[in-house]
Amino acid sequence: MTERETIEANCPPSVGAMLRRRVQLTPARPAFLYPDVRNAWQTYTWRDVGEISQAVAAALLDAGIEHEQRVAIASTTRVEWILACYGTALAGAATTTVYPNTTDEDVAFILADSGSRIAFVEDAEQAAKVTAHPELDDQIRLIVVFNGTGVGDRIVPWAEFLTRGKSYAREHPDAVRQATDATGPDTLATLIYTSGTTGKPKGVELLHRAWTYLAVAVDGMHFIDMDDVQFLWLPLSHVFGNCLLFIQLEIGFSTAVDGRLDRIVSNLGDVKPTFMCGAPRIFEKVRSAVLTGESSVGLKGSIARWAFAKGRAAMPYRLDGRPLPMALRVQYAVADRLVFSKLRARLGGRMKFMVSGSAKLSRQIQSWFYSAGLLIVEGYGLTETSAVAFVNHWSEPRFGTVGRVTPGMDKMIAEDGEVLVRGPLVMRGYHNNPEATAEAIDAEGWFHTGDIGNLDENGFLRITDRKKDLMKTSGGKYVAPQKVESTIIANVPLVSQAIAVGDGHKYIGALLVLEPDALRRWAERSGKAGLGYAEMTRLPGVRHWIDHQLRRANSKLERWETVKKYAILDHELTVESGEVTANMKVRRATVIREHQEIVDTLFEDPLEES
């Protein structure tokens, strides 16, 4: 048997079957920890999860949901989101994920295009996005509110919905099992709308086969074990957060769930997880807070800089598994006691590894954390590939790469450098969009990712940029904007977002958005507390600081990639303005178009290339 056939032979027929098996195997083990209204952590065992998910499924069937019909979920990350998802799988229906910060217009489009019949929503605000569109009244027959009260027969609270499900299950004891048994590998499991950087979102159809295959493949990699504890804050509407729900079913580890970003640090200290997944932005924010906080100045700052210098010196030895020279071993031990141990304690003190995905992670940021004894491994995938197409294993990290292909999947680099993948993780297609499906998946089944990359001799993939984003200077040099942008963010802690520009020009420029918290701390230390964001960006010392740090960033780029001019935007990029997607990816073309006059000023007086 091939590797793929071996994995497929061990896959349950559906997500619902995988949940039933987990409940039978470890009913008393903790499954999810979640904060109550007092922010005290409560626990659901797998038995609890099975019972509540069963009630959800029964209530969905009672409401008339049918095989493969869509059930929408619009909420921040919370335990009810997960239970609604599991219940939908047991009922043989398919989940449609909706970001809670999705605009009203896109919510209406997603619900209509998906054909969703029932919607789980977080609160009255999310419910209003549904009820604001009368054209959806006949389609969305029931709205279930996680946190709020009911309104009439159409909007019901979560607790009442569960009560209905338990009553229906007593009257029809075999209904949920029959629905689950009728669900197979080729049944639609999840419909995730890609936020995209242009145009309307496209609905990606992921089958039960994709989730069960991914879960069994990851389990076989011995990446995570049952005794691990995950901290989950990622948006579950995004494929990265979503895939973790199914991997957990197969392996059986426990997860602490809380999507509130302002509580991440305190939650890590409370639950002391052994692993966490995140987008690069969260790791950038942690590093920025350290580099711009009180510990970055004076004696503390000097000690921290010395410690990280020793950490960088020790890194090659640690990565190769070689013993440190005696002097460096002593120095690293001192650095660990004075600086690194405190950073690890802030993240709970038990973190074995963290996984970065959804965007490119700067190698500098990865190295900075590793210097402190915190390993971040990078993976790669798209919504269309069920999130995890490639991943580095924590036992063999290769910095600067996204790892090897998921076991059993096929990979190939096309002649133009585009990364192609094929196998069970690839979507069935785009919902109601056969033209886009035919464009993305060729006749041989290869999914065209749109990313440019290369494979080394050991099969590790390195992503260089998006195929459509490559810029070409007037001198004929190709520039990957993602590389320029990540280098700026890694070396200029005051910058939260960077947009490289310069297609057709002699040199590269950049639009910069500053990190509000870091900017505020800088202003306070400079005696300028209380100013608004726009006012702080105009302080003369800000540009002086950025100029100094940008020289360091430019030293890490090729000559034709260096940023000669930049402009600081006087506002943050928002979903409402259309400048970032719902999962906070910058819509580069939109930002450039909306600020074309500013971009033009960067090239009004062309500089001679040095």
Residue pairs with C-beta under 8 A, 6 or more apart in sequence:
1 9
2 408
3 407
3 408
4 407
4 408
4 409
4 423
4 424
6 408
7 213
7 216
7 217
7 220
7 407
7 408
8 213
8 408
8 424
10 216
11 185
11 209
11 212
11 213
11 215
11 216
12 18
12 21
12 212
13 183
13 184
13 185
13 208
13 212
14 89
14 180
14 183
14 184
14 185
14 187
14 189
14 208
14 212
15 86
15 89
15 183
15 189
15 208
15 211
15 212
15 246
15 249
16 57
16 86
16 89
16 90
16 91
16 92
16 179
16 180
16 183
17 180
17 183
18 211
18 212
18 215
18 246
18 249
18 250
19 49
19 50
19 53
19 86
19 89
19 90
19 249
20 50
20 90
20 180
22 46
22 249
22 250
22 252
23 46
23 47
23 49
23 50
25 252
26 46
26 226
26 252
27 45
27 46
27 47
27 50
28 45
28 46
28 47
29 45
29 46
29 226
29 252
29 254
30 43
30 44
30 45
30 254
31 44
31 45
31 46
31 48
31 49
31 248
31 254
31 255
32 43
32 44
32 49
32 79
32 82
32 254
32 255
32 256
32 257
33 41
33 42
33 43
33 44
33 254
33 255
33 256
33 257
33 271
34 41
34 42
34 44
34 78
34 79
34 256
34 257
34 258
35 41
35 42
35 258
35 263
35 267
36 42
39 263
41 256
41 270
41 271
44 52
44 79
46 252
49 83
49 86
52 83
52 87
52 162
53 83
53 86
53 87
53 90
54 87
54 90
54 165
54 169
54 176
55 87
55 162
55 165
55 166
55 169
56 83
56 84
56 86
56 87
56 88
56 90
56 91
56 161
56 162
56 165
57 87
57 88
57 89
57 90
57 91
57 165
57 176
57 179
57 180
58 91
58 164
58 165
58 166
58 168
58 169
58 172
58 175
58 176
59 87
59 161
59 162
59 164
59 165
59 168
60 71
60 87
60 88
60 91
60 93
60 118
60 165
61 91
61 168
61 172
61 175
61 176
61 179
62 164
62 165
62 167
62 168
63 118
63 141
63 142
64 117
64 141
65 71
65 91
65 93
65 117
65 118
66 93
67 92
67 93
67 179
67 182
67 183
67 187
68 92
68 93
68 94
68 187
68 188
69 93
69 94
69 115
69 117
70 93
70 94
70 95
70 96
70 114
70 115
70 116
70 117
70 191
71 84
71 88
71 91
71 93
71 94
71 95
71 96
71 116
71 117
71 118
71 119
71 120
72 95
72 96
72 97
72 98
72 110
72 111
72 114
72 116
72 118
72 119
72 120
72 140
73 81
73 84
73 85
73 95
73 96
73 97
73 98
73 119
73 120
73 121
73 236
73 237
74 98
74 99
74 100
74 102
74 107
74 119
74 120
74 121
74 122
74 126
74 129
74 130
74 237
75 81
75 100
75 120
75 121
75 122
75 126
75 146
75 236
76 100
76 122
76 235
76 259
76 260
77 232
77 233
77 234
77 235
77 236
77 241
77 257
77 258
77 259
78 122
78 146
78 257
78 258
78 259
79 257
80 120
80 146
80 158
81 120
81 146
81 236
82 236
82 245
82 257
84 95
84 120
84 144
85 95
85 236
85 242
85 245
86 245
87 165
88 94
88 95
89 95
89 180
89 183
89 189
89 208
90 176
90 179
90 180
91 176
91 179
91 180
92 179
92 180
92 182
92 183
92 187
94 187
94 188
94 189
94 190
94 191
95 189
95 190
95 191
96 110
96 111
96 114
96 116
96 190
96 191
96 192
96 193
96 203
97 190
97 191
97 192
97 193
97 236
97 237
97 238
97 242
98 107
98 110
98 111
98 193
98 237
99 195
99 235
99 237
99 238
99 582
99 583
100 122
100 126
100 237
101 575
101 582
102 110
102 129
102 575
102 582
103 575
103 576
104 129
104 132
104 133
106 200
106 201
106 582
107 129
107 130
107 133
108 129
108 132
108 133
108 135
108 136
109 200
109 201
110 116
110 193
110 201
110 203
111 119
111 130
111 133
111 136
111 139
111 140
112 135
112 136
112 139
113 193
113 203
113 431
113 432
114 191
114 193
114 203
114 431
115 139
116 139
116 140
117 139
117 140
117 141
117 142
118 140
118 141
118 142
118 143
118 144
119 130
119 140
119 142
119 143
119 144
120 144
120 146
121 127
121 129
121 130
121 143
121 144
121 145
121 146
122 145
122 146
122 147
123 145
123 146
123 147
123 148
124 145
124 148
127 143
127 145
127 148
127 151
127 155
130 136
130 140
130 143
131 143
131 155
141 154
142 154
142 156
143 154
143 155
143 156
144 155
144 156
144 157
144 158
144 161
145 155
145 156
145 157
145 158
146 158
147 158
148 157
149 157
150 156
150 157
150 160
156 164
168 175
169 175
169 176
183 208
184 208
185 207
185 208
185 209
185 212
186 207
186 208
186 209
187 207
187 208
188 205
188 206
188 207
188 208
188 428
189 206
189 207
189 208
189 210
189 211
190 205
190 206
190 211
190 242
191 203
191 204
191 205
191 206
191 431
192 203
192 204
192 206
192 237
192 238
192 239
192 242
192 383
193 201
193 202
193 203
193 204
194 201
194 202
194 204
194 383
194 384
195 201
195 581
195 582
195 583
195 585
196 202
196 581
197 581
197 585
197 586
197 587
197 588
197 589
197 590
198 587
198 589
198 590
202 430
202 431
202 433
202 436
203 430
203 431
203 432
203 433
204 239
204 383
204 384
204 427
204 430
204 431
205 427
205 428
205 429
205 430
205 431
206 239
206 383
206 386
206 427
206 428
207 428
209 424
210 386
210 424
210 425
210 426
210 427
211 243
211 246
211 386
212 246
212 250
213 408
213 424
213 425
214 243
214 246
214 247
214 386
214 387
214 388
214 406
214 425
215 246
215 247
215 249
215 250
215 251
216 250
217 406
217 407
217 408
218 224
218 247
218 250
218 251
218 388
218 406
219 247
219 250
219 251
220 407
221 391
221 393
221 407
223 391
223 393
223 394
224 230
224 247
224 251
224 253
224 275
225 251
225 253
226 251
226 252
226 253
227 253
227 274
228 251
228 253
228 254
228 274
228 275
228 352
229 253
229 254
229 255
229 256
229 271
229 272
229 273
229 274
229 275
229 350
230 244
230 248
230 253
230 254
230 255
230 256
230 273
230 274
230 275
230 276
230 277
231 255
231 256
231 264
231 267
231 268
231 271
231 273
231 275
231 276
231 348
232 241
232 244
232 255
232 256
232 257
232 258
232 276
232 277
233 258
233 259
233 260
233 261
233 264
233 267
233 276
233 278
234 240
234 241
234 244
234 259
234 277
234 278
234 279
235 241
235 259
235 583
236 242
236 245
236 259
237 582
237 583
238 358
238 383
238 583
239 381
239 382
239 383
239 386
239 387
240 277
240 279
240 357
240 358
240 381
240 387
241 277
242 387
243 386
243 387
243 388
244 255
244 277
248 255
256 267
256 270
256 271
256 273
258 267
264 282
265 346
265 347
268 276
268 346
268 347
268 348
269 345
269 346
269 348
271 348
272 348
272 349
272 350
273 348
273 350
273 351
274 350
274 351
274 352
275 351
275 352
275 353
275 354
275 355
276 347
276 351
276 354
276 355
277 354
277 355
277 356
277 357
278 354
278 355
278 356
279 356
279 357
279 358
279 359
279 583
279 584
280 356
280 358
280 359
280 360
280 361
280 362
280 365
280 486
281 359
281 496
281 584
283 354
283 356
283 361
283 365
283 369
283 376
284 362
284 365
284 489
284 490
284 496
285 496
285 515
285 517
287 365
287 368
287 369
287 493
288 493
288 494
288 496
288 515
288 517
288 518
289 517
289 518
290 296
290 304
290 343
291 493
292 493
292 494
292 515
292 518
292 521
292 522
293 521
294 300
294 521
295 301
295 304
296 304
297 525
303 338
303 339
304 339
306 335
307 334
307 335
307 336
307 338
307 339
307 340
308 335
308 339
308 368
308 371
308 372
310 328
310 331
310 332
310 334
310 335
311 332
311 335
311 340
311 370
311 371
311 372
312 367
312 371
313 328
313 332
314 324
314 328
314 332
314 371
315 367
315 370
315 371
316 322
317 323
317 324
317 325
317 328
318 324
318 370
319 370
319 397
319 399
323 329
324 332
336 373
339 372
340 371
340 372
340 373
343 372
343 374
344 351
344 372
344 373
344 374
347 374
351 374
352 375
352 394
353 375
353 376
353 377
353 394
354 369
354 374
354 375
354 376
354 377
355 376
355 377
355 378
355 379
355 391
356 366
356 376
356 377
356 378
356 379
357 378
357 379
357 380
357 381
357 387
357 388
358 583
358 585
359 585
360 463
360 482
360 486
361 376
361 378
361 486
362 486
362 487
362 489
362 490
363 399
363 400
363 490
364 487
364 490
364 491
364 556
365 376
365 490
366 376
366 378
366 399
366 400
367 399
369 375
369 376
370 376
370 399
375 394
375 397
377 391
377 392
377 393
377 394
377 397
377 403
378 391
378 392
378 401
378 402
378 403
379 388
379 390
379 391
379 392
379 402
379 403
380 389
380 390
380 391
380 402
380 403
380 451
380 461
380 463
381 387
381 388
381 389
381 390
381 425
382 389
382 449
383 427
384 426
384 427
384 440
384 447
384 449
385 421
385 425
385 426
385 427
385 447
385 449
386 425
386 426
386 427
388 406
388 425
389 405
389 406
389 409
389 411
389 421
389 425
389 449
390 402
390 403
390 404
390 405
390 406
390 411
390 461
391 402
391 403
391 404
391 406
392 398
392 401
392 402
392 403
392 404
392 460
393 403
393 404
398 456
398 458
398 460
400 462
401 456
401 460
401 461
401 462
402 460
402 461
402 462
402 463
403 460
403 461
404 458
404 459
404 460
404 461
405 411
405 421
405 459
405 461
406 423
406 425
408 423
408 424
409 421
409 422
409 423
409 424
409 425
410 421
410 422
410 423
410 446
411 419
411 420
411 421
411 422
411 455
411 461
412 419
412 420
412 421
412 422
412 446
413 419
413 420
413 453
413 454
413 455
414 420
414 448
416 452
416 467
417 452
417 453
417 454
417 464
417 467
418 448
418 449
418 450
418 451
418 452
418 467
419 449
419 451
419 452
419 453
419 461
419 463
420 446
420 447
420 448
420 449
421 446
421 447
421 449
422 444
422 445
422 446
422 447
426 441
426 445
426 447
427 441
427 447
429 437
429 441
430 436
430 437
430 440
439 448
440 447
440 448
441 447
441 448
442 448
450 466
450 467
450 468
451 463
451 465
451 466
451 467
452 463
452 464
452 465
452 466
452 467
452 470
452 480
453 461
453 462
453 463
453 464
454 461
454 462
454 464
455 461
455 462
456 462
464 480
464 482
464 483
465 480
465 481
465 482
465 483
466 482
469 480
469 481
469 482
469 588
470 478
470 479
470 480
470 481
471 478
471 479
471 480
471 481
471 500
471 501
471 502
471 503
471 508
472 478
472 479
472 503
472 504
473 479
473 502
473 503
473 504
473 505
473 506
473 507
473 508
473 560
474 504
474 505
474 506
475 506
475 560
475 609
477 560
479 500
479 502
479 508
479 560
479 561
481 499
481 500
481 501
481 588
483 557
483 561
484 498
484 500
484 508
484 510
484 557
484 561
484 563
485 497
485 498
485 499
485 500
485 510
487 553
487 556
487 557
488 495
488 498
488 510
488 512
488 550
488 553
488 563
489 495
489 496
489 497
489 498
490 553
491 549
491 550
491 552
491 553
491 556
492 512
492 546
492 549
492 550
492 553
493 515
493 518
493 549
494 514
494 515
494 518
494 519
494 522
494 542
494 545
494 546
494 549
495 512
495 513
495 514
495 515
495 546
496 513
496 514
496 515
496 516
496 518
496 572
497 512
497 513
497 573
497 586
498 510
498 511
498 512
498 513
499 510
499 511
499 512
499 586
499 588
499 591
499 592
500 508
500 509
500 510
500 563
501 508
501 509
501 510
501 511
501 592
501 599
501 602
502 508
502 509
502 603
505 603
505 606
506 606
506 607
506 608
506 609
507 560
507 562
507 564
507 565
507 606
507 607
507 609
508 560
508 561
508 562
508 563
508 564
509 563
509 564
509 565
509 566
509 567
509 599
509 602
509 603
510 563
510 565
510 566
510 567
511 566
511 567
511 569
511 591
511 592
511 595
511 598
511 599
512 546
512 566
512 567
512 568
512 569
513 568
513 569
513 572
513 573
514 533
514 536
514 537
514 542
514 568
516 533
516 572
519 533
519 536
519 537
519 542
520 529
520 536
522 536
522 541
522 542
522 545
523 529
523 531
523 536
523 539
526 539
526 541
528 536
528 539
531 539
533 570
533 571
533 572
534 570
534 571
536 542
537 568
537 569
537 570
538 570
542 568
543 568
546 566
546 568
550 563
550 566
553 563
554 562
554 563
557 563
559 609
559 610
560 609
564 607
565 602
565 603
565 607
566 602
567 595
567 598
567 599
567 601
567 602
569 595
569 598
573 579
573 580
573 586
573 591
574 580
575 581
575 582
575 584
577 594
578 587
578 590
579 586
579 587
579 590
579 591
579 594
580 586
580 587
581 587
592 599
